[in-house]
């Protein structure tokens, strides 16, 4: 599984690119997909924008391995795992876990526990989760824009982000 995780992290880092700090991005300064808040939490102390900018790809990989696969360890379908990991990076781990819980019939609270794990284990063919998860992710983007129209500036980027997954599902 670690080879799979390393490959998924490489794909996300490629999609995320390097440092960005868009004024409308609620995540603030971000590098390799790691936000300022995530980096501060990881390091256990506040970090500056410049520390985010200096974040090494190696440290970002450690953060991804440690923080972004939580709740996904029972996902055995590689395409579903890739979609959920990318979703966690793009929208937060809680949102990705809620999406998974929603499509497997568990309480969508974003907290992965024994009931959620049992519901996932009861899914006979995890590949059938792919299309509902793609649709849920797209719906999430629309909900974000509906609640806060200033986020529409990211719609084209979000569309570009989900198109490869959409094509895979089609």
C-alpha positions as a Markdown table, in Angstrom:
| # | Residue | x | y | z |
|---|---|---|---|---|
| 1 | Unk | 0.0 | 0.0 | 0.0 |
| 2 | Unk | 2.9 | 2.4 | 0.7 |
| 3 | Unk | 3.9 | 2.4 | -3.1 |
| 4 | Unk | 0.3 | 3.2 | -3.9 |
| 5 | Unk | 0.2 | 6.1 | -1.4 |
| 6 | Unk | 3.5 | 7.4 | -2.7 |
| 7 | Unk | 2.1 | 7.4 | -6.3 |
| 8 | Unk | -1.1 | 9.2 | -5.2 |
| 9 | Unk | 0.9 | 11.8 | -3.3 |
| 10 | Unk | 3.1 | 12.4 | -6.4 |
| 11 | Unk | 0.0 | 12.9 | -8.5 |
| 12 | Unk | -1.5 | 15.4 | -6.0 |
| 13 | Unk | 1.7 | 17.3 | -5.7 |
| 14 | Unk | 1.8 | 17.6 | -9.5 |
| 15 | Unk | -1.8 | 18.8 | -9.6 |
| 16 | Unk | -1.3 | 21.2 | -6.8 |
| 17 | Unk | 1.9 | 22.7 | -8.0 |
| 18 | Unk | 3.9 | 25.0 | -5.8 |
| 19 | Unk | 3.2 | 28.1 | -3.8 |
| 20 | Unk | 0.0 | 30.1 | -4.2 |
| 21 | Unk | -1.6 | 32.9 | -2.2 |
| 22 | Unk | -4.9 | 34.0 | -3.8 |
| 23 | Unk | -6.7 | 36.7 | -1.9 |
| 24 | Unk | -10.1 | 34.9 | -2.2 |
| 25 | Unk | -8.7 | 31.5 | -1.1 |
| 26 | Unk | -10.0 | 30.8 | 2.4 |
| 27 | Unk | -7.1 | 28.5 | 2.9 |
| 28 | Unk | -4.6 | 31.4 | 2.6 |
| 29 | Unk | -1.0 | 30.8 | 1.6 |
| 30 | Unk | -0.6 | 27.2 | 0.3 |
| 31 | Unk | 2.3 | 25.2 | -1.0 |
| 32 | Unk | 2.1 | 21.7 | -2.6 |
| 33 | Unk | -1.5 | 21.8 | -1.4 |
| 34 | Unk | -0.6 | 22.3 | 2.2 |
| 35 | Unk | -2.3 | 25.4 | 3.8 |
| 36 | Unk | -0.8 | 27.7 | 6.3 |
| 37 | Unk | -3.1 | 26.3 | 9.0 |
| 38 | Unk | -2.3 | 22.7 | 8.2 |
| 39 | Unk | 1.5 | 23.4 | 8.3 |
| 40 | Unk | 1.1 | 25.2 | 11.6 |
| 41 | Unk | -0.9 | 22.3 | 13.1 |
| 42 | Unk | 1.7 | 19.8 | 11.8 |
| 43 | Unk | 4.6 | 21.8 | 13.3 |
| 44 | Unk | 2.8 | 22.6 | 16.5 |
| 45 | Unk | 3.3 | 26.3 | 16.3 |
| 46 | Unk | 2.3 | 29.3 | 14.1 |
| 47 | Unk | 4.0 | 29.6 | 10.8 |
| 48 | Unk | 4.4 | 32.6 | 8.5 |
| 49 | Unk | 3.5 | 33.0 | 4.9 |
| 50 | Unk | 7.3 | 32.7 | 4.1 |
| 51 | Unk | 7.5 | 29.4 | 6.0 |
| 52 | Unk | 4.7 | 28.1 | 3.9 |
| 53 | Unk | 6.5 | 29.3 | 0.7 |
| 54 | Unk | 9.7 | 27.5 | 1.9 |
| 55 | Unk | 7.8 | 24.2 | 2.7 |
| 56 | Unk | 9.8 | 21.4 | 1.1 |
| 57 | Unk | 8.1 | 18.8 | -1.1 |
| 58 | Unk | 9.5 | 16.2 | 1.3 |
| 59 | Unk | 7.8 | 17.7 | 4.3 |
| 60 | Unk | 4.6 | 18.0 | 2.3 |
| 61 | Unk | 4.8 | 14.3 | 1.5 |
| 62 | Unk | 5.2 | 13.5 | 5.2 |
| 63 | Unk | 2.1 | 15.6 | 6.0 |
| 64 | Unk | 0.1 | 13.9 | 3.3 |
| 65 | Unk | 1.0 | 10.4 | 4.6 |
| 66 | Unk | 0.3 | 11.3 | 8.2 |
| 67 | Unk | -2.8 | 13.4 | 7.8 |
| 68 | Unk | -4.7 | 12.9 | 4.6 |
| 69 | Unk | -5.3 | 9.1 | 4.5 |
| 70 | Unk | -7.2 | 9.1 | 7.8 |
| 71 | Unk | -10.5 | 7.3 | 7.3 |
| 72 | Unk | -9.4 | 6.0 | 4.0 |
| 73 | Unk | -7.5 | 3.0 | 5.2 |
| 74 | Unk | -10.5 | 0.6 | 4.4 |
| 75 | Unk | -10.8 | 1.9 | 0.8 |
| 76 | Unk | -9.4 | -0.9 | -1.3 |
| 77 | Unk | -10.4 | 0.3 | -4.8 |
| 78 | Unk | -7.4 | 2.3 | -6.2 |
| 79 | Unk | -9.5 | 4.7 | -8.2 |
| 80 | Unk | -11.9 | 5.4 | -5.3 |
| 81 | Unk | -8.8 | 5.9 | -3.0 |
| 82 | Unk | -7.2 | 8.4 | -5.5 |
| 83 | Unk | -10.5 | 10.3 | -5.8 |
| 84 | Unk | -11.0 | 10.5 | -2.0 |
| 85 | Unk | -7.4 | 11.5 | -1.3 |
| 86 | Unk | -7.5 | 14.2 | -3.9 |
| 87 | Unk | -10.8 | 15.4 | -2.5 |
| 88 | Unk | -9.3 | 15.5 | 1.0 |
| 89 | Unk | -6.4 | 17.7 | -0.2 |
| 90 | Unk | -8.7 | 20.0 | -2.2 |
| 91 | Unk | -11.6 | 20.3 | 0.3 |
| 92 | Unk | -10.3 | 19.0 | 3.6 |
| 93 | Unk | -10.2 | 15.5 | 5.1 |
| 94 | Unk | -13.5 | 16.0 | 7.0 |
| 95 | Unk | -15.4 | 16.8 | 3.7 |
| 96 | Unk | -13.9 | 13.8 | 1.9 |
| 97 | Unk | -14.8 | 11.5 | 4.8 |
| 98 | Unk | -18.4 | 13.0 | 4.9 |
| 99 | Unk | -18.7 | 12.3 | 1.2 |
| 100 | Unk | -17.6 | 8.7 | 1.6 |
| 101 | Unk | -19.9 | 8.2 | 4.6 |
| 102 | Unk | -22.8 | 9.7 | 2.7 |
| 103 | Unk | -22.4 | 7.2 | -0.2 |
| 104 | Unk | -22.0 | 4.2 | 2.0 |
| 105 | Unk | -25.0 | 5.0 | 4.2 |
| 106 | Unk | -23.1 | 5.9 | 7.4 |
| 107 | Unk | -23.8 | 9.1 | 9.4 |
| 108 | Unk | -22.0 | 11.8 | 7.4 |
| 109 | Unk | -20.3 | 13.6 | 10.3 |
| 110 | Unk | -16.7 | 13.6 | 9.0 |
| 111 | Unk | -15.5 | 11.5 | 11.9 |
| 112 | Unk | -14.4 | 8.1 | 10.8 |
| 113 | Unk | -15.1 | 5.4 | 13.4 |
| 114 | Unk | -16.2 | 1.8 | 13.8 |
| 115 | Unk | -19.7 | 2.3 | 12.3 |
| 116 | Unk | -18.3 | 4.0 | 9.2 |
| 117 | Unk | -15.6 | 1.3 | 8.9 |
| 118 | Unk | -18.3 | -1.4 | 9.2 |
| 119 | Unk | -20.5 | 0.3 | 6.6 |
| 120 | Unk | -17.6 | 0.5 | 4.1 |
| 121 | Unk | -16.6 | -3.1 | 4.8 |
| 122 | Unk | -20.2 | -4.1 | 3.9 |
| 123 | Unk | -19.9 | -2.6 | 0.4 |
| 124 | Unk | -19.3 | -5.7 | -1.9 |
| 125 | Unk | -17.8 | -3.7 | -4.8 |
| 126 | Unk | -16.1 | -0.4 | -3.8 |
| 127 | Unk | -15.7 | 0.5 | -7.5 |
| 128 | Unk | -19.5 | 1.3 | -7.5 |
| 129 | Unk | -18.7 | 4.2 | -5.1 |
| 130 | Unk | -16.7 | 6.0 | -7.7 |
| 131 | Unk | -19.5 | 7.7 | -9.7 |
| 132 | Unk | -21.5 | 8.8 | -6.6 |
| 133 | Unk | -18.4 | 10.3 | -5.1 |
| 134 | Unk | -17.5 | 12.2 | -8.3 |
| 135 | Unk | -21.1 | 13.6 | -8.3 |
| 136 | Unk | -20.9 | 14.5 | -4.6 |
| 137 | Unk | -17.6 | 16.3 | -5.1 |
| 138 | Unk | -19.0 | 18.3 | -8.0 |
| 139 | Unk | -22.1 | 19.1 | -5.9 |
| 140 | Unk | -19.8 | 20.2 | -3.1 |
| 141 | Unk | -18.2 | 22.8 | -5.4 |
| 142 | Unk | -21.6 | 24.1 | -6.4 |
| 143 | Unk | -22.7 | 24.3 | -2.7 |
| 144 | Unk | -19.6 | 26.4 | -1.9 |
| 145 | Unk | -20.3 | 28.8 | -4.7 |
| 146 | Unk | -24.0 | 29.0 | -3.8 |
| 147 | Unk | -23.1 | 29.9 | -0.2 |
| 148 | Unk | -20.3 | 32.3 | -1.2 |
| 149 | Unk | -20.4 | 33.7 | -4.7 |
| 150 | Unk | -16.9 | 35.1 | -4.3 |
| 151 | Unk | -15.6 | 31.5 | -4.6 |
| 152 | Unk | -16.8 | 31.3 | -8.2 |
| 153 | Unk | -13.3 | 32.6 | -9.1 |
| 154 | Unk | -12.1 | 29.1 | -8.4 |
| 155 | Unk | -14.8 | 27.3 | -10.5 |
| 156 | Unk | -12.6 | 26.8 | -13.6 |
| 157 | Unk | -9.8 | 25.4 | -11.5 |
| 158 | Unk | -12.1 | 23.1 | -9.7 |
| 159 | Unk | -13.6 | 22.0 | -13.0 |
| 160 | Unk | -10.1 | 21.3 | -14.3 |
| 161 | Unk | -9.4 | 19.3 | -11.1 |
| 162 | Unk | -12.5 | 17.1 | -11.4 |
| 163 | Unk | -12.5 | 16.5 | -15.2 |
| 164 | Unk | -10.0 | 13.7 | -15.1 |
| 165 | Unk | -12.1 | 11.9 | -12.5 |
| 166 | Unk | -15.3 | 12.6 | -14.4 |
| 167 | Unk | -13.8 | 11.2 | -17.6 |
| 168 | Unk | -12.7 | 8.1 | -15.6 |
| 169 | Unk | -16.2 | 7.6 | -14.3 |
| 170 | Unk | -17.9 | 8.1 | -17.6 |
